[in-house]
C-alpha cells in the first residue's frame, strides 16, 4: 500500500498543489483589507477616499468580515492553478506538444478548473457588500440562505469568471517563465527574494489591469440575489450607462487594484518560490 500511495502522490505531483495552497494562505491574510477597499470601488463606482470612509465608518470588526470565503477559495484555487497547470503542461510536453502550446493549454485548463470554487467568490461578494450586513451573518449563514434560491445562484456571474481565469493563467505562466529565464541568477537570498517579488508583482499589475472590467462585471452580477440570470453584455452596458457613459468610470478602483495586485502577486510568487524550495 505504501508503494501505491507513493506512486499516486508522485503521479499527482502533490508538491505543486501544496506550494500553491500555502502561497495563497499567506497572500490572503496579508492583502484582504486592500481587496475589500477595491471591491467597494468596483461595486459603487466611488473614489478611493469614499471607499475608505465607508470601511472606517463600519468599524474594525467588519474589516475582515467575509475573509473566510476568499481564504478557502484562494487556497484551493492556487493549489489547483499550480497543480493542474503542471500536470497538463508536463503531460502535453511528453506527448510532443510545443512548449508554448503546452503552457497555454495548461493555463486554460487550470483556470477553467478553478471556476468550480466560484461559490466562495460569490459569498465573498455578498459579505463584503454593506447593504447585506443585516441579511447574512457569516459565511455559513450566507451559504444556507443562498441555497433557498437554487444551486445556480452559487454560480451567478460564471461567464466573466471563465473569461478572466483561463486567459489570465495563460498570461501568468508564460510571462513568469519568460521573465525568470532572463533574470540573472543570484546566490544572495535577499536579492533573489526581491527578484521573485517584483517578477510576480509586475505580472500581477499588468494582468489585473487588463482583466479589471471583467471583475467589475462579475461584482455587478454577483451583488444581486434572486431574479433572472442576466446577460453579461447587457449588465456591462448597464454599468457603463450608470457611470455616466464613460469608459474611464468603469476603471474606478483600478489604481488601488494595481497596488493590491502588486503586493498580492508579489507576495504570492515569493511565497510560492520559497515553499517550492523547501518542499522540493
C-alpha positions in Angstrom: 0.0 0.0 0.0 2.8 2.4 0.8 4.3 1.9 -2.7 0.9 2.5 -4.3 0.4 5.7 -2.2 3.9 6.9 -3.2 3.2 6.3 -6.9 -0.2 8.2 -6.6 1.4 11.1 -4.8 4.2 11.3 -7.3 1.8 11.0 -10.3 -0.4 13.8 -9.0 2.7 16.0 -8.2 1.3 16.9 -4.8 4.2 19.3 -4.2 2.8 21.8 -6.8 -0.7 21.7 -5.1 0.9 22.2 -1.7 3.0 25.1 -2.8 0.0 26.8 -4.3 -2.1 26.3 -1.2 0.5 27.7 1.1 1.2 30.7 -1.1 -2.4 31.6 -1.2 -2.9 31.4 2.6 0.0 33.8 3.1 -1.3 36.1 0.3 -4.9 36.4 1.5 -4.1 37.1 5.1 -1.8 40.0 4.1 -3.9 41.6 1.4 -7.6 41.2 2.4 -8.2 44.7 3.6 -6.9 46.2 0.3 -9.1 43.7 -1.6 -12.2 44.9 0.3 -11.4 48.5 -0.4 -11.2 47.8 -4.1 -14.4 45.8 -4.0 -16.3 48.8 -2.7 -14.9 50.9 -5.5 -16.0 48.4 -8.1 -19.4 48.0 -6.6 -20.3 51.6 -6.1 -18.1 53.3 -8.6 -16.6 55.6 -6.0 -13.1 57.0 -5.4 -10.6 55.6 -3.0 -11.3 58.1 -0.2 -15.0 57.4 -0.3 -14.5 53.7 -0.1 -12.0 54.2 2.7 -14.6 56.3 4.7 -17.2 53.5 4.2 -15.0 50.9 5.7 -13.8 53.2 8.5 -17.4 54.1 9.4 -18.3 50.4 9.6 -15.5 49.8 12.2 -12.6 47.3 12.6 -15.0 44.4 13.4 -16.3 44.5 9.9 -12.9 45.0 8.2 -12.2 41.2 8.0 -15.8 40.2 7.5 -16.0 37.9 4.6 -12.4 36.8 4.7 -13.2 33.1 5.2 -14.7 32.5 1.6 -11.7 34.0 -0.2 -9.3 32.2 2.2 -11.0 28.9 1.3 -11.4 29.8 -2.3 -7.9 31.2 -2.9 -6.0 28.4 -1.1 -7.7 25.8 -3.1 -7.7 27.9 -6.2 -4.0 28.5 -6.3 -3.5 24.9 -5.4 -5.5 24.0 -8.5 -3.8 26.7 -10.5 -0.3 25.4 -10.0 -1.1 21.7 -9.6 -3.4 21.3 -12.7 -1.2 23.6 -14.8 1.9 21.5 -14.1 0.0 18.2 -14.6 -1.4 19.3 -18.0 1.8 21.0 -19.2 4.1 18.1 -18.4 1.8 15.5 -20.0 1.4 17.6 -23.1 5.1 18.2 -23.4 5.8 14.5 -23.0 3.4 13.9 -26.0 5.2 16.2 -28.3 3.3 19.5 -28.0 5.3 22.7 -28.4 6.4 24.4 -25.2 4.1 27.4 -25.6 1.1 25.3 -26.6 1.6 23.1 -23.6 1.8 26.1 -21.3 -1.2 27.8 -22.9 -3.4 24.7 -22.6 -2.2 24.1 -19.1 -3.1 27.6 -18.1 -6.6 27.4 -19.7 -7.2 24.0 -18.0 -6.2 25.3 -14.6 -8.2 28.5 -14.9 -11.3 26.7 -16.0 -11.0 24.1 -13.2 -10.6 26.9 -10.7 -14.2 28.0 -11.6 -15.7 25.1 -9.6 -14.7 27.1 -6.5 -16.8 30.1 -7.6 -19.4 29.8 -4.8 -16.8 31.1 -2.3 -16.2 34.1 -4.5 -20.0 34.6 -4.7 -20.4 34.5 -0.9 -17.4 36.9 -0.5 -19.2 39.4 -2.7 -22.3 39.3 -0.6 -20.5 39.6 2.7 -18.3 42.5 1.5 -21.3 44.5 0.3 -22.5 46.8 3.1 -26.2 46.5 2.2 -26.2 42.8 3.1 -24.7 43.2 6.6 -28.0 42.5 8.2 -29.1 39.7 5.9 -26.0 37.4 6.1 -24.4 36.9 9.5 -21.4 34.9 8.3 -20.1 32.6 5.6 -22.1 29.5 6.7 -25.3 31.5 7.1 -24.9 33.1 3.6 -24.4 29.6 2.1 -27.6 28.4 3.7 -29.7 31.4 2.7 -28.4 31.4 -0.8 -29.4 27.7 -1.1 -33.1 28.8 -1.0 -32.7 30.4 -4.4 -31.4 27.2 -6.1 -28.0 25.8 -6.8 -27.5 28.0 -9.8 -27.4 31.1 -7.5 -24.0 30.0 -6.3 -22.7 30.3 -9.9 -24.2 33.7 -10.8 -21.6 35.6 -12.8 -19.8 32.5 -14.1 -19.2 33.7 -17.6 -16.9 36.7 -16.7 -15.0 34.5 -14.3 -14.3 31.9 -17.0 -13.2 34.6 -19.4 -10.9 36.0 -16.7 -9.4 32.8 -15.2 -8.2 30.9 -18.2 -6.6 33.8 -20.2 -5.0 35.3 -17.1 -3.5 32.0 -16.1 -2.0 31.6 -19.6 -0.5 35.1 -19.3 0.8 34.5 -15.8 2.6 31.2 -16.5 4.1 32.3 -19.9 5.2 35.7 -18.7 6.6 34.3 -15.4 8.7 31.7 -17.3 9.9 34.3 -19.8 11.0 36.7 -17.1 12.6 34.1 -14.9 14.7 32.9 -17.9 16.0 36.4 -18.4 16.7 37.4 -14.7 20.3 36.8 -13.6 20.6 34.1 -11.0 21.8 35.3 -7.6 23.1 33.4 -4.6 22.2 36.2 -2.2 18.9 35.4 -0.5 17.7 39.0 -0.3 18.4 39.7 -3.9 16.7 36.5 -5.1 13.6 37.1 -2.9 13.4 40.7 -4.2 13.6 39.5 -7.8 10.9 36.9 -7.2 8.6 39.5 -5.6 9.0 42.0 -8.4 8.5 39.3 -11.0 5.1 38.3 -9.6 4.2 41.9 -8.8 4.7 43.3 -12.3 2.9 40.4 -13.9 0.0 40.9 -11.5 -0.3 44.6 -12.2 -0.4 44.0 -16.0 -2.9 41.1 -15.9 -5.2 42.6 -13.3 -5.4 45.9 -15.2 -6.2 44.0 -18.5 -9.0 42.0 -16.8 -10.3 44.7 -14.5 -13.5 45.3 -16.4 -14.4 41.6 -16.1 -14.1 41.9 -12.3 -16.3 44.9 -12.4 -18.8 42.9 -14.4 -18.6 40.0 -12.0 -19.2 42.2 -9.0 -22.2 43.8 -10.6 -23.7 40.5 -11.4 -23.0 38.9 -8.1 -24.2 41.8 -6.0 -27.7 40.7 -6.9 -29.6 37.8 -5.3 -32.5 36.1 -6.9 -34.3 37.0 -10.1 -33.4 36.1 -13.7 -29.8 35.4 -14.7 -28.7 38.4 -16.7 -26.8 38.7 -20.0 -23.2 39.7 -19.1 -23.0 42.1 -22.1 -26.3 43.9 -21.0 -25.0 44.1 -17.4 -21.8 45.7 -18.5 -23.7 48.1 -20.7 -25.9 49.0 -17.8 -22.9 49.7 -15.6 -21.4 51.8 -18.4 -24.6 53.9 -18.6 -25.0 54.2 -14.8 -21.5 55.6 -14.5 -22.0 58.5 -16.9 -21.4 56.7 -20.2 -17.6 57.0 -19.9 -15.2 54.0 -20.1 -12.8 55.5 -17.6 -15.5 55.3 -14.9 -15.6 51.5 -15.5 -12.0 51.6 -14.2 -12.8 53.2 -10.9 -10.6 51.4 -8.4 -8.0 50.3 -11.0 -5.2 52.3 -9.3 -5.9 50.7 -6.0 -6.3 47.4 -7.8 -2.8 47.8 -9.2 -1.4 48.5 -5.7 -3.3 45.4 -4.4 -2.1 43.3 -7.4 1.5 44.5 -7.0 1.5 43.4 -3.3 -0.7 40.3 -3.7 1.0 38.7 -6.7 4.4 39.7 -5.4 3.7 38.0 -2.0 2.2 35.0 -3.8 5.1 34.5 -6.2 7.7 34.9 -3.4 5.8 32.6 -1.0 5.4 30.0 -3.8 9.1 30.0 -4.7 10.2 29.7 -1.1 7.7 26.9 -0.3 8.8 25.2 -3.5 12.5 25.3 -2.4 11.5 23.9 1.0 9.2 21.1 -0.3 11.3 20.0 -3.2 
